[in-house]
């Protein structure tokens, strides 16, 4: 973990500073300090540890084919808006928060006709929130969705979401 090298939080970790004063990183951004290693560490790690405290860009894509029944379904891909994602419209699809989506996303995704459930994966030997085929109810692990996905899907909607008091909502 990166250690702060300046200011009133010098010698504290980036995570400690975030937990004490999350607005400090907004101040760094406003002061154009985004090239500092501390800010880069913040952008690259903290949102993934505390996803419900950040805004996320979401792509809702249709045309993903279930590996079991071969019928198509929609998928829900999340991206940290602070990170460049040149690969978003190419194959294979890559998404932030793979294997680490919060449970609070389950009812939100349902509003888009996307089923997410907390299921066990033999691939990683643990449970996590994964897509479920609406036709055959087979899990679609993040390995199939975002790591080994060479499928062409269509962008249906791009939104920005944020969690407030445990409930996700659209910002724009």
C-alpha positions as CSV (number, residue, x, y, z in Angstrom):
1,X,0.0,0.0,0.0
2,X,1.3,3.4,-1.0
3,X,2.3,5.8,1.8
4,X,1.4,9.5,1.6
5,X,4.6,11.5,1.1
6,X,3.2,15.0,1.7
7,X,0.7,17.1,3.5
8,X,-1.1,16.6,6.8
9,X,-1.4,12.9,6.1
10,X,2.3,12.3,5.5
11,X,3.4,8.7,6.5
12,X,-0.2,7.4,6.5
13,X,-1.3,4.8,4.0
14,X,-3.7,5.8,1.2
15,X,-6.4,3.5,2.7
16,X,-6.0,5.2,6.1
17,X,-6.4,8.6,4.5
18,X,-9.4,7.5,2.6
19,X,-11.0,6.2,5.8
20,X,-10.2,9.3,7.7
21,X,-11.0,11.9,5.0
22,X,-12.2,10.6,1.6
23,X,-12.6,14.2,0.3
24,X,-8.9,14.6,0.5
25,X,-8.6,12.8,-2.9
26,X,-11.2,15.1,-4.4
27,X,-9.0,18.0,-3.2
28,X,-5.9,16.3,-4.9
29,X,-7.9,16.0,-8.1
30,X,-9.0,19.6,-8.0
31,X,-5.4,20.7,-7.4
32,X,-4.3,18.7,-10.4
33,X,-2.3,16.2,-8.3
34,X,-3.6,13.2,-10.2
35,X,-0.1,12.3,-11.4
36,X,1.1,11.6,-7.8
37,X,1.7,8.0,-6.9
38,X,-0.7,8.4,-3.9
39,X,-3.6,9.5,-6.2
40,X,-2.8,6.7,-8.6
41,X,-2.8,4.2,-5.8
42,X,-6.2,5.6,-4.6
43,X,-7.7,5.3,-8.1
44,X,-6.4,1.8,-8.7
45,X,-7.2,0.1,-5.4
46,X,-9.6,1.9,-3.0
47,X,-12.8,1.8,-5.2
48,X,-12.3,-1.9,-5.6
49,X,-12.1,-2.3,-1.8
50,X,-15.1,0.0,-1.1
51,X,-17.2,-0.1,-4.3
52,X,-20.4,1.2,-2.6
53,X,-18.6,4.5,-1.8
54,X,-17.9,5.4,-5.4
55,X,-19.5,6.2,-8.7
56,X,-19.3,3.5,-11.4
57,X,-19.9,3.6,-15.1
58,X,-22.0,0.6,-16.2
59,X,-22.4,-0.9,-19.6
60,X,-25.5,-3.0,-20.1
61,X,-24.8,-5.2,-23.1
62,X,-27.1,-7.6,-24.9
63,X,-26.3,-10.7,-27.0
64,X,-24.1,-12.6,-24.6
65,X,-24.6,-16.3,-25.2
66,X,-25.1,-18.6,-22.2
67,X,-22.4,-21.3,-22.1
68,X,-25.0,-23.9,-21.1
69,X,-28.2,-23.3,-23.1
70,X,-26.7,-21.0,-25.8
71,X,-29.6,-18.5,-25.5
72,X,-28.7,-14.9,-25.4
73,X,-28.9,-12.7,-22.3
74,X,-27.8,-9.3,-21.1
75,X,-24.8,-8.6,-18.9
76,X,-23.9,-5.9,-16.5
77,X,-20.3,-4.6,-16.7
78,X,-18.8,-2.0,-14.3
79,X,-16.0,0.4,-14.9
80,X,-14.1,2.8,-12.6
81,X,-14.6,6.2,-14.4
82,X,-11.2,7.3,-13.1
83,X,-9.4,4.7,-15.2
84,X,-9.0,4.7,-19.0
85,X,-10.8,1.7,-20.5
86,X,-9.6,1.5,-24.1
87,X,-10.9,-2.1,-24.3
88,X,-14.5,-1.5,-23.5
89,X,-15.8,-2.0,-27.0
90,X,-13.5,-4.8,-28.0
91,X,-13.3,-8.5,-27.4
92,X,-12.6,-10.0,-25.0
93,X,-14.7,-7.8,-22.7
94,X,-13.1,-6.8,-19.5
95,X,-14.9,-5.3,-16.5
96,X,-13.8,-3.8,-13.2
97,X,-15.2,-5.5,-10.1
98,X,-14.9,-9.0,-11.5
99,X,-15.3,-11.4,-8.7
100,X,-16.0,-8.6,-6.3
101,X,-19.4,-7.0,-7.0
102,X,-21.3,-6.1,-3.9
103,X,-24.5,-7.9,-3.0
104,X,-26.3,-4.6,-3.1
105,X,-26.2,-4.7,-6.9
106,X,-28.5,-7.7,-7.1
107,X,-31.8,-5.7,-6.9
108,X,-30.5,-2.9,-9.0
109,X,-29.4,-5.2,-11.9
110,X,-32.8,-6.9,-11.8
111,X,-34.4,-3.6,-12.8
112,X,-32.6,-4.1,-16.1
113,X,-33.7,-7.7,-16.5
114,X,-30.3,-9.0,-15.4
115,X,-30.1,-11.7,-12.8
116,X,-27.2,-11.6,-10.4
117,X,-26.8,-14.1,-7.5
118,X,-24.3,-15.0,-4.9
119,X,-23.2,-18.5,-6.0
120,X,-20.2,-20.8,-5.5
121,X,-17.6,-21.0,-8.2
122,X,-15.4,-24.1,-8.5
123,X,-13.0,-22.1,-10.7
124,X,-12.0,-19.8,-7.7
125,X,-13.3,-22.0,-4.9
126,X,-15.5,-19.4,-3.3
127,X,-18.8,-17.6,-3.6
128,X,-19.2,-14.3,-5.4
129,X,-21.9,-12.3,-7.2
130,X,-22.3,-13.7,-10.8
131,X,-24.6,-13.5,-13.7
132,X,-27.4,-16.1,-14.0
133,X,-29.0,-17.1,-17.3
134,X,-32.6,-16.1,-17.3
135,X,-33.5,-19.1,-19.5
136,X,-31.7,-22.1,-17.9
137,X,-30.7,-20.5,-14.5
138,X,-27.1,-21.6,-15.0
139,X,-24.5,-19.4,-13.5
140,X,-22.2,-17.4,-15.8
141,X,-19.1,-16.9,-13.9
142,X,-16.9,-13.8,-14.3
143,X,-14.4,-16.1,-16.0
144,X,-16.9,-16.6,-18.9
145,X,-18.2,-13.1,-18.8
146,X,-15.1,-11.0,-18.6
147,X,-12.0,-13.1,-18.9
148,X,-12.6,-15.6,-21.6
149,X,-15.3,-13.8,-23.5
150,X,-14.7,-13.5,-27.2
151,X,-18.4,-12.9,-28.0
152,X,-19.6,-9.9,-29.8
153,X,-22.2,-8.1,-27.7
154,X,-24.1,-4.9,-28.3
155,X,-24.1,-1.9,-26.0
156,X,-27.7,-1.2,-25.0
157,X,-27.2,1.4,-22.3
158,X,-24.3,3.2,-20.6
159,X,-25.1,4.8,-17.2
160,X,-23.3,6.1,-14.1
161,X,-24.5,4.7,-10.8
162,X,-23.8,5.4,-7.1
163,X,-24.9,3.7,-4.0
164,X,-26.6,5.8,-1.3
165,X,-27.6,4.2,2.0
166,X,-27.3,0.7,0.5
167,X,-29.4,1.4,-2.6
168,X,-27.9,1.9,-6.1
169,X,-29.3,4.6,-8.3
170,X,-28.6,6.2,-11.7
171,X,-26.8,9.6,-11.6
172,X,-27.4,10.6,-15.2
